[in-house]
Amino acid sequence: MHPNQCSVVLVTGDTNRSQDTVSMCKAIYDEVQVASDGNDALKMLRNHPRLNSRTTLLIIDVDTHDRKINDQQHCAQLLQKIKRQLKNRTLHDVIPIVCSCRDAPDFMIECIVNGAADFIVKPIRQEVVKSLFLNAYRYQVDLPAPMTRYVHHNQRSPLQTSDSSSSNGYLGGQVWAHFQDRLKSVFLNENWLLQTVYNYYCHHGCMPHTNILPMSRDKTNELQRQVCSWDFLSLDLSIDDLVAVVCVILKQVLELPELVEYRVSDDDMLTFVFDVCNSYHQENPYHNFRHAVDVLQSTYFFLCKIGVIDPFFDSDPTLQRPDNAPGLQTLLRPLDVFAILLASLGHDIGHPGVTNTFMVQSSTPLAVLYNDRSVLESFHSMAFFHILGNSCFRKLTEIKNRPDHAYFRKVVIHSILATDMSMHDEYVRRVEEQAEAWKNDDIDISNKEVCDRERLTLCGALIKCADIGNCARPFEVAKSWAEVLAEEFAQQGDLENELGLEGLPINQRGKVTLEQFQLTFKRNIAIKLYKAVAQVAPGMRFCTRFIEENIIKWEERESSCNHDSGVTVHVEGGNEDEDREQAGTCLEQDEGSSHLATPTRRRSSGSLPYEIRSPDVRRDQGAKGVLPYEVSSPEVQNDQAVQSEQEGPTAANSMQNTARRKSDVFSLVSSDSAPQPWPRRQRKKVRQDSHSTSCQCLLQ
């Protein structure tokens, strides 16, 4: 090994006084990084691509380091933590070296005993720096014999032998010899694909946690009260408070007797939460760590409402618990509760601030990797388990001999994938079927297979409600979230314009008003989900009440502001109702949003201004820029009209009014021409309605 094949991470609390050491290291070693404390250094070692792929000398300057590590006890704790992570493969190829002005033999020996490879008495000299790489040959942590060369970090291969006497780490036998060359690269080599994708797409912030002081009892009570309030607004909290909120929720759940084996120290919990926080792109207006905490708090609140968790405080009248379905508490076990809370925290890790549709249409490598299906959600799930496997909760990723951990993984993945809004209608249908089964007492809780299936449905429904939960909060809170979400869509529109991609009006600044955007989403997407879930868990009914109240307020704002979004319906001659009746809408939804398709030129006489496609065709064409939705044929519309007439004048009038007030008349897809602006002979404002009889949206 040559010195230029090694990297150096210098842990120092005073970069100015350490400049000479940094300069000497840079003259000899290939990569030199500076960390402000031990935890930042460990995170850097796990996440930095170049450090992760080579031997790294970790030089701990005790004299200028974080004041917490400024004594023998804390220095020993840091070294023990490094040694422990090397043993369980959270770290690899890291050589810890201590340097200090203190030359007491007892202190130097204690450092070596606790895991240091070397001890340097300051001042550090050039000739000493040149020889530090030799520690890579001398230093060795006792690792388990099998698979040391092949298993990446803490991930144990299913082909790994448990027989420590095996010299090569592989299973023997003729069958293994036949498969060895093929399976070696899949199961046994360094997991380069996982690491590469995570490093490329996830944010690697350097937000340290060592400066967070222990919370006072009053501060803890304040955050607990906020967590137990439906007025919770993470946009108003500092990063430290957001991290504290996560710790407060997770620690409460870990107090459940069934989860005692997963309890961790406060320091390890903070390290995990900051790793998650730093993996979010904080520059995103919406999909950042604040959104993650908002979804986590919503999930926690819902679990309290359905009686699975006892809240810290129950002063919020919204937290009053009605009678829920009798099997919910039995269905959601403690580990399932922990799984869905962790999924809520990590469900958008590494989100790039653009939609799945953008990822597919711009042919990003991530879309290619995941075959254009739930691209971002698949990535979020992978990235979160990557963090989980390198954290204090790594035990939960060990599934070989733990069926409960295998199911934990299944709950987390299923819950994160459920946030893909292209699956929205399918999940609503599943929840409605589940509600009907509860009503008819058709769910056999004693049947494990049935319970597993129904549990996944419930977990997916809860996280979906939490993911779009900000629209069901009190109006001022909902409006704050709507504004930052609209800004994120606008930023995507700016990018689409710059790249020459065809965008949707909701992404174009000034095309669709905030009121139109919110009313469309609440009436067509959110309300039906919450109504379906409330059939299973009556405790969720409060969300539908808030949404209905918010719809009224958004309508009042729309009326008072009298906005003109620039999207109009041309009415020719005197036949306004007929033209309006034929209009339809495409709504493309991502993460609690509504994307309105581009308007096309008006139809010719006697023809529909859109074409009808099957779901399969729409799904195939969605990635090619064709907006995916389906509409009822004229025959179906006529059948509906006949049915409404048979039901009486009230139903007929309702159908007629619905047809005349299409809630989403902002865009159409022409079957015979490219999109063009509407002629401006006459403009007619079109209000949204909570029903749509002529189109069924396929959300993406």
C-alpha positions in Angstrom: 0.0 0.0 0.0 1.3 3.5 -0.9 0.4 6.6 1.1 -1.5 8.1 -1.9 -3.9 5.1 -1.6 -5.0 6.2 1.8 -7.4 9.0 2.9 -7.3 11.1 6.1 -10.1 12.4 8.2 -8.9 14.9 10.8 -11.3 15.4 13.8 -10.7 18.8 15.2 -12.8 21.5 16.9 -10.4 24.2 15.8 -9.7 24.3 12.0 -7.5 27.4 12.2 -5.1 25.8 14.6 -5.1 22.6 12.6 -4.2 24.1 9.2 -0.6 23.0 9.4 -1.6 19.4 10.1 -4.1 19.5 7.2 -1.4 20.9 4.8 1.1 18.2 5.8 -1.5 15.5 5.2 -2.6 16.9 1.8 1.0 16.8 0.6 1.2 13.0 1.3 -2.3 11.5 1.2 -4.9 11.4 -1.6 -8.0 12.6 0.2 -8.1 14.8 3.3 -11.3 15.8 5.1 -11.9 17.7 8.3 -14.7 16.9 10.7 -15.8 19.0 13.7 -16.6 16.1 16.0 -16.5 12.3 16.2 -20.1 11.7 15.1 -19.7 13.9 12.0 -16.5 11.9 11.2 -18.3 8.6 11.4 -21.1 9.9 9.2 -18.6 11.1 6.7 -16.8 7.8 6.7 -20.1 5.9 5.9 -21.4 8.3 3.3 -18.5 9.9 1.4 -17.9 7.8 -1.7 -14.1 8.1 -1.8 -13.6 7.6 1.9 -16.0 4.6 1.8 -13.9 2.8 -0.8 -10.4 3.0 0.6 -8.4 2.8 3.8 -8.9 5.9 5.9 -6.7 7.2 8.8 -9.0 8.8 11.4 -6.9 11.3 13.3 -8.6 12.4 16.5 -7.1 15.6 17.9 -8.2 15.4 21.5 -6.9 18.9 22.5 -9.0 20.8 19.9 -11.9 18.4 19.6 -15.4 18.9 20.8 -15.4 19.9 24.5 -17.4 16.7 25.3 -14.4 14.6 24.1 -11.9 16.7 26.0 -11.3 14.2 28.8 -10.2 10.6 29.0 -13.6 9.1 29.5 -15.2 10.6 26.4 -12.2 9.9 24.3 -12.4 6.3 25.4 -16.1 6.2 24.5 -15.5 7.5 21.0 -12.7 4.9 20.4 -14.9 2.1 21.7 -17.7 3.2 19.4 -15.4 3.1 16.4 -14.1 -0.3 17.4 -17.7 -1.6 17.8 -18.7 -0.3 14.4 -15.7 -1.9 12.8 -16.6 -5.2 14.3 -20.2 -5.1 13.2 -19.1 -3.8 9.8 -20.9 -0.5 10.0 -17.4 0.9 9.2 -14.6 -0.8 7.4 -10.9 0.0 6.7 -10.8 2.8 9.3 -7.6 3.3 11.3 -8.2 5.5 14.5 -5.2 7.5 15.6 -5.2 9.8 18.7 -3.0 12.9 18.9 -2.6 15.1 22.0 -0.3 17.3 23.9 -0.9 15.1 27.0 1.9 12.5 27.2 0.9 10.7 30.3 1.7 7.0 29.8 -1.6 5.9 31.4 -3.6 8.0 29.0 -1.7 6.8 25.9 -2.1 3.1 27.0 -5.8 3.6 27.7 -6.3 5.0 24.1 -4.6 1.9 22.6 -6.6 -0.5 24.8 -9.8 1.2 23.7 -9.1 0.8 20.0 -6.6 3.4 18.9 -4.0 2.1 16.4 -1.4 4.7 17.4 -0.8 7.7 19.7 1.0 10.8 18.5 2.4 13.4 20.9 2.0 16.9 19.5 3.3 18.9 17.8 2.8 16.7 14.8 5.9 16.6 12.6 6.1 15.9 8.8 8.1 12.7 9.2 5.5 11.3 11.6 2.7 12.1 9.1 4.6 10.3 6.4 4.7 7.0 8.4 1.1 7.0 9.6 0.0 4.8 6.6 2.0 1.9 8.1 -0.7 1.6 10.8 -2.9 0.1 8.0 -0.6 -3.0 8.1 -0.4 -3.1 11.9 -4.0 -2.4 12.9 -6.5 -5.2 13.1 -9.9 -5.5 14.7 -11.0 -9.0 15.5 -13.7 -9.7 12.9 -15.7 -12.9 12.5 -13.8 -15.2 10.2 -16.4 -16.1 7.6 -17.0 -13.7 4.7 -14.8 -10.9 6.0 -13.5 -10.2 2.5 -16.9 -10.2 0.8 -19.8 -9.1 3.1 -20.4 -5.4 2.9 -20.6 -3.7 6.3 -23.3 -5.2 8.5 -25.2 -7.0 5.7 -25.0 -10.7 6.2 -25.4 -12.8 3.0 -27.9 -15.6 2.9 -25.1 -17.8 1.6 -22.9 -17.0 4.5 -21.9 -20.0 6.6 -22.3 -19.9 10.4 -19.4 -22.3 10.8 -16.5 -20.1 11.9 -14.1 -22.9 11.0 -14.7 -22.4 7.3 -11.5 -20.8 5.9 -12.9 -19.3 2.8 -16.3 -18.2 4.0 -18.3 -20.0 1.4 -20.7 -22.9 1.6 -19.1 -26.1 0.3 -20.6 -28.9 -1.8 -21.0 -29.6 -5.5 -24.1 -27.4 -5.9 -22.3 -24.4 -4.5 -19.3 -25.0 -6.8 -21.7 -25.0 -9.7 -23.2 -21.6 -8.8 -20.2 -19.9 -7.2 -19.1 -17.7 -10.0 -22.6 -16.5 -10.7 -23.8 -15.9 -7.1 -20.6 -14.5 -5.8 -21.2 -11.2 -7.5 -24.8 -11.0 -6.4 -24.6 -12.0 -2.7 -20.9 -11.8 -1.6 -19.1 -8.9 -3.3 -19.2 -5.3 -2.0 -22.7 -3.9 -2.4 -21.5 -1.3 -4.9 -24.9 -0.7 -6.6 -26.7 0.2 -3.4 -23.9 2.4 -2.2 -23.5 4.1 -5.5 -27.2 4.9 -6.0 -27.5 6.2 -2.4 -24.4 8.4 -2.7 -25.5 9.8 -6.0 -29.0 10.8 -5.2 -29.1 11.4 -1.5 -28.1 14.6 0.1 -25.1 14.4 2.4 -25.5 17.3 4.7 -23.1 17.9 7.6 -25.5 19.1 10.2 -23.9 18.0 13.5 -25.8 17.1 16.6 -23.1 17.5 19.2 -24.2 21.1 19.9 -27.7 20.1 20.9 -28.0 20.5 24.6 -30.1 18.2 26.7 -33.7 19.4 26.7 -35.2 20.8 29.8 -38.4 19.3 31.2 -40.4 22.3 30.1 -39.1 22.1 26.6 -39.9 18.4 26.4 -43.4 19.1 27.6 -43.8 21.8 25.1 -42.8 19.6 22.2 -44.9 16.7 23.5 -48.0 19.0 23.5 -47.2 20.2 20.0 -47.0 16.5 18.9 -50.4 15.9 20.4 -52.0 18.8 18.5 -53.5 18.7 15.1 -52.4 22.3 14.7 -48.8 21.1 14.5 -46.8 23.0 11.9 -43.3 21.8 11.3 -42.6 24.8 9.1 -42.3 26.9 12.2 -39.8 24.7 14.0 -36.0 24.9 14.0 -34.0 21.9 12.8 -33.0 21.1 16.4 -36.7 21.1 17.4 -37.6 18.9 14.5 -35.0 16.4 15.5 -36.2 16.5 19.1 -39.8 15.9 17.9 -38.7 12.7 16.1 -36.7 11.5 19.1 -39.7 12.2 21.4 -42.1 10.1 19.3 -39.7 7.2 18.6 -38.6 7.0 22.3 -42.2 6.9 23.5 -43.0 3.9 21.2 -39.8 2.1 22.2 -41.0 2.2 25.8 -43.5 -0.4 24.9 -42.5 -3.6 26.6 -42.5 -5.6 23.4 -39.8 -3.3 21.9 -37.3 -3.4 24.8 -34.6 -5.1 22.6 -34.6 -2.1 20.2 -34.1 0.6 22.8 -31.0 2.7 22.1 -29.0 5.4 23.8 -29.9 9.1 23.4 -26.6 9.6 21.5 -27.3 6.8 19.1 -30.8 8.0 18.5 -29.6 11.5 17.7 -27.0 10.1 15.3 -29.7 8.1 13.5 -32.2 11.0 13.2 -29.5 13.4 12.0 -28.4 10.8 9.4 -32.0 10.8 8.1 -32.2 14.6 8.3 -29.0 15.0 6.4 -30.2 12.7 3.6 -33.1 15.0 2.7 -32.5 17.9 0.3 -33.3 20.8 2.6 -33.4 23.2 -0.4 -36.6 21.6 -1.6 -39.5 23.9 -0.7 -41.7 21.0 0.2 -40.1 17.5 0.1 -37.6 18.1 2.8 -37.0 17.0 6.4 -39.9 19.3 7.6 -42.3 17.4 5.4 -40.9 14.1 6.8 -41.5 15.3 10.4 -45.0 16.5 9.4 -45.9 13.1 8.1 -44.4 11.4 11.1 -46.5 13.5 13.5 -49.6 12.9 11.4 -49.1 9.1 11.6 -48.5 9.4 15.3 -51.7 11.4 15.7 -53.7 8.9 13.7 -52.3 6.0 15.8 -53.4 7.8 18.9 -56.8 8.4 17.4 -57.4 4.8 16.6 -56.3 3.7 20.1 -53.0 2.0 19.3 -50.8 4.6 21.1 -51.6 6.6 24.2 -50.8 10.3 23.6 -48.6 12.4 25.9 -51.5 14.8 26.3 -55.1 14.6 25.3 -56.1 18.2 25.8 -56.7 18.6 22.0 -60.4 17.8 21.5 -59.5 16.3 18.1 -57.8 13.6 20.0 -60.9 12.3 21.6 -61.3 8.7 20.6 -64.6 7.4 19.1 -65.3 3.7 19.0 -63.1 2.2 16.3 -63.3 -1.2 14.5 -62.8 -3.8 17.2 -59.8 -5.5 15.6 -57.6 -2.5 14.9 -55.6 -2.6 18.2 -55.1 -6.4 17.7 -54.1 -5.9 14.0 -51.4 -3.3 14.7 -48.7 -4.9 16.9 -46.0 -2.8 18.6 -43.3 -3.7 15.9 -45.8 -2.8 13.2 -46.4 0.6 14.9 -42.7 1.2 15.0 -42.4 0.2 11.3 -45.0 2.6 10.1 -43.5 5.5 12.1 -40.1 4.8 10.7 -41.5 4.5 7.2 -43.2 7.9 7.7 -39.9 9.4 8.7 -38.0 8.0 5.8 -40.6 7.9 3.1 -39.1 10.8 1.0 -35.4 10.4 1.7 -33.3 11.9 -1.1 -36.4 13.3 -2.9 -35.0 15.5 -5.8 -37.9 18.0 -5.8 -39.5 16.7 -9.0 -42.2 14.2 -9.8 -42.1 10.7 -11.0 -43.4 11.8 -14.3 -40.5 14.2 -14.7 -38.1 11.4 -13.8 -39.6 9.1 -16.4 -40.0 11.7 -19.2 -36.5 12.9 -18.8 -35.1 9.3 -18.8 -33.2 9.7 -15.6 -31.0 6.7 -14.6 -33.1 6.2 -11.6 -36.2 5.7 -13.8 -34.4 3.3 -15.9 -33.2 1.4 -12.9 -36.7 1.0 -11.5 -38.4 0.4 -14.9 -40.5 3.6 -14.7 -42.6 2.1 -11.8 -42.8 4.0 -8.5 -39.4 5.4 -9.3 -39.0 7.8 -6.4 -40.8 5.6 -3.8 -38.6 2.6 -4.7 -35.5 4.8 -4.3 -36.8 6.2 -1.0 -37.3 2.7 0.4 -33.9 1.5 -0.7 -32.1 4.6 0.7 -33.9 4.4 4.0 -32.9 0.8 4.6 -29.4 1.7 3.7 -29.4 4.3 6.5 -31.2 1.9 8.8 -28.7 -0.9 8.2 -25.9 1.5 9.2 -27.6 2.8 12.3 -28.3 1.8 15.9 -31.4 0.0 14.5 -29.4 -2.3 12.2 -30.7 -5.3 14.1 -34.1 -4.7 12.3 -32.4 -5.3 9.0 -31.2 -8.8 10.0 -33.9 -11.0 8.6 -32.3 -14.4 8.0 -33.4 -15.9 11.3 -36.0 -13.4 12.4 -39.3 -13.7 10.6 -40.6 -10.7 12.6 -37.8 -8.6 11.1 -38.7 -9.8 7.6 -42.2 -8.7 8.1 -41.0 -5.4 9.6 -39.2 -4.8 6.3 -42.3 -5.7 4.4 -44.4 -3.2 6.3 -41.9 -0.4 5.8 -41.5 -1.1 2.1 -45.2 -1.5 1.5 -46.0 1.7 3.4 -43.4 3.8 1.5 -44.6 2.4 -1.9 -48.1 3.2 -0.9 -47.3 6.9 -1.1 -47.0 6.6 -4.9 -50.1 8.6 -5.9 -50.4 6.7 -9.2 -51.8 3.9 -6.9 -54.2 6.2 -5.1 -57.5 4.8 -6.6 -56.3 1.2 -6.1 -55.6 1.9 -2.4 -59.0 3.6 -1.9 -60.6 0.5 -3.4 -58.7 -1.8 -1.1 -59.6 0.3 2.0 -63.3 0.3 0.9 -63.2 -3.5 0.6 -61.6 -3.8 4.0 -64.3 -1.6 5.5 -67.0 -3.8 4.0 -65.2 -6.9 5.4 -65.1 -5.3 8.9 -68.7 -4.4 8.6 -69.7 -7.9 7.6 -67.4 -9.5 10.2 -65.5 -11.3 7.4 -62.0 -10.7 8.7 -60.7 -13.7 10.7 -58.1 -12.2 13.1 -57.0 -15.7 14.1 -55.9 -16.4 10.5 -52.3 -15.1 10.2 -52.4 -14.8 6.5 -55.5 -12.7 6.6 -54.1 -10.6 9.4 -50.9 -9.9 7.4 -52.8 -8.9 4.4 -55.3 -6.6 6.2 -52.4 -5.1 8.3 -50.5 -4.0 5.1 -53.7 -2.4 3.7 -54.2 -0.5 7.0 -50.6 0.6 7.2 -50.6 1.8 3.6 -53.9 3.7 4.2 -52.6 5.4 7.3 -49.3 6.6 5.7 -51.2 7.8 2.6 -53.5 9.9 4.9 -50.4 11.2 6.7 -48.6 12.0 3.5 -51.3 14.3 2.3 -52.4 15.1 5.8 -51.5 18.8 5.6 -54.5 19.5 3.4 -56.7 18.2 6.3 -55.2 20.4 8.9 -56.8 23.7 10.1 -56.9 26.1 7.2 -54.0 28.4 8.1 -51.7 25.3 8.5 -53.0 23.8 5.3 -52.5 27.1 3.4 -48.9 27.3 4.5 -48.2 23.9 3.1 -50.1 24.6 -0.1 -47.9 27.6 -0.7 -44.6 25.8 -0.4 -45.9 22.9 -2.5 -47.0 25.2 -5.2 -43.5 26.8 -5.2 -41.9 23.4 -5.6 -44.1 22.7 -8.6 -43.2 26.1 -10.0 -39.5 25.3 -9.6 -40.0 22.1 -11.5 -41.8 24.1 -14.2 -38.8 26.5 -14.4 -36.6 23.5 -15.0 -38.9 22.0 -17.6 -38.8 25.3 -19.5 -35.1 25.4 -19.3 -34.7 21.8 -20.6 -37.4 22.3 -23.3 -39.7 19.7 -21.8 -43.5 19.9 -22.1 -44.8 20.9 -18.7 -48.3 21.0 -17.2 -50.1 24.2 -16.2 -49.8 23.5 -12.5 -46.1 23.7 -12.9 -46.2 27.0 -14.8 -46.2 30.1 -12.8 -49.5 32.0 -13.0 -51.3 29.4 -15.0 -53.4 27.8 -12.2 -54.3 29.7 -9.0 -53.6 28.3 -5.6 -57.4 28.1 -4.9 -58.0 26.1 -8.1 -55.1 23.8 -7.3 -56.3 23.1 -3.7 -60.0 22.7 -4.6 -59.2 20.3 -7.3 -57.1 18.1 -5.1 -59.4 18.1 -2.1 -62.6 17.4 -4.0 -61.2 14.7 -6.3 -58.4 13.0 -4.4 -58.2 13.7 -0.7 -61.8 13.5 0.4 -62.5 10.0 -1.0 -59.4 8.6 0.7 -60.3 10.0 4.1 -63.9 8.9 3.8 -62.8 5.3 2.9 -60.4 5.2 5.9 -63.0 6.6 8.2 -65.2 3.5 7.4 -62.5 1.3 8.9 -61.3 3.7 11.7 -64.1 6.1 12.7 -61.4 8.0 14.6 -60.3 9.4 11.2 -63.6 11.2 10.5 -62.2 14.5 11.9 -60.1 14.7 8.7 -63.1 14.8 6.4 -64.6 17.6 8.5 -61.5 19.7 8.2 -61.3 19.1 4.5 -64.9 20.1 4.0 -64.3 23.3 6.0 -61.2 24.0 4.0 -63.0 23.6 0.7 -65.5 26.2 1.8 -62.7 28.6 2.7 -60.8 28.0 -0.5 -64.1 28.7 -2.4 -64.5 31.9 -0.5 -61.0 33.0 -1.4 -61.6 32.0 -5.0 -64.8 34.1 -5.1 -63.3 37.1 -3.4 -60.0 37.1 -5.3 -61.8 36.6 -8.6 -58.7 35.1 -10.1 -58.2 34.4 -13.8 -55.8 31.6 -14.3 -55.6 32.0 -18.0 -57.2 28.7 -18.6 -60.6 29.3 -20.1 -63.4 27.4 -21.9 -64.5 28.8 -25.2 -68.2 28.9 -25.6 -69.4 29.2 -29.1 -72.8 30.6 -30.0 -75.5 30.3 -27.4 -74.9 26.6 -26.6 -72.8 27.2 -23.4 -74.1 24.3 -21.4 -73.4 21.7 -24.2 -69.8 22.8 -24.5 -69.3 22.9 -20.8 -71.0 19.5 -20.5 -68.5 17.9 -22.9 -65.4 19.3 -21.1 -63.2 17.0 -19.1 -60.2 17.1 -16.9 -56.9 15.3 -16.5 -55.5 15.5 -13.0 -52.0 14.2 -12.5 -51.2 14.0 -8.8 -47.9 13.6 -7.0 -47.6 13.9 -3.2 -50.7 15.7 -2.3 -50.8 17.8 -5.5 -52.9 18.2 -8.6 -51.4 18.6 -12.1 -53.7 20.0 -14.6 -53.2 19.1 -18.2 -52.7 21.5 -21.0 -55.8 22.9 -22.7 -56.3 22.0 -26.4 -58.2 23.8 -29.1 -62.0 23.5 -29.0 -63.7 20.5 -30.5 -65.3 20.4 -33.9 -69.1 20.0 -34.0 -70.3 16.6 -32.9 -67.0 15.3 -31.7 -65.5 14.8 -28.3 -62.4 16.9 -27.4 -60.6 13.9 -26.1 -59.9 10.3 -26.8 -60.7 7.3 -24.7 -57.8 5.0 -23.8 -57.7 1.8 -21.7 -55.7 1.9 -18.5 -52.9 -0.3 -20.0 -52.5 2.0 -23.0 -52.5 5.0 -20.7 -49.9 3.5 -18.5 -47.7 2.6 -21.5 -48.1 6.1 -23.0 -47.8 8.0 -19.8 -44.0 8.0 -20.0 -44.1 9.4 -23.6 -45.8 12.6 -22.7 -49.4 11.5 -23.3 -51.4 12.5 -20.3 -53.0 9.4 -18.7 -56.7 9.4 -18.0 -59.8 7.7 -19.1 -63.3 9.1 -19.8 -66.7 7.7 -20.1 -68.1 7.0 -23.6 -71.2 9.0 -24.8 -73.2 5.8 -24.4 -72.1 5.5 -20.7 -73.0 9.2 -20.2 -76.4 8.6 -21.8 -77.0 5.5 -19.6 -76.2 7.7 -16.6 -78.7 10.3 -17.7 -81.4 7.7 -18.2 -80.6 6.3 -14.8 -80.9 9.7 -13.2 -84.2 10.4 -14.9 -85.6 7.1 -13.5 -84.4 8.1 -10.0 -86.5 11.2 -10.2 -86.1 14.9 -10.9 -83.8 15.6 -7.9 -81.2 13.1 -9.2 -81.6 14.3 -12.7 -81.0 17.9 -11.7 -78.0 16.8 -9.7 -76.6 15.0 -12.7 -77.2 17.9 -14.9 -75.6 20.4 -12.5 -72.6 18.1 -12.1 -72.2 18.0 -15.9 -72.5 21.7 -16.1 -70.1 22.5 -13.3 -67.2 20.1 -14.1 -64.8 20.6 -11.3 -61.7 20.1 -13.3 -62.4 21.9 -16.6 -58.9 23.3 -17.1 -57.6 21.0 -19.9 -58.3 18.5 -22.6 -56.3 16.2 -24.8 -57.3 16.4 -28.4 -57.6 13.2 -30.4 -56.7 14.8 -33.7 -54.3 17.7 -33.1 -51.6 19.1 -30.9 -52.5 21.3 -27.9 -53.3 24.9 -28.9 -54.7 27.8 -27.0 -58.4 28.3 -26.6 -59.9 31.0 -28.9 -60.7 34.1 -26.8 -64.1 35.1 -28.2 -65.9 34.4 -24.9 -64.5 33.4 -21.5 -66.5 31.5 -19.0 -65.3 30.8 -15.5 -65.8 27.2 -14.5 -66.1 26.2 -10.8 -65.1 22.9 -9.6 -67.5 20.4 -8.2 -66.8 17.5 -5.8 -68.0 14.9 -8.4 -66.8 14.1 -11.9 -69.0 11.9 -14.1 -67.0 12.1 -17.2 -63.4 11.2 -16.2 -61.6 9.0 -13.8 -58.1 10.3 -13.0 -55.1 8.0 -13.1 -52.7 9.7 -10.6 -49.0 9.5 -10.9 
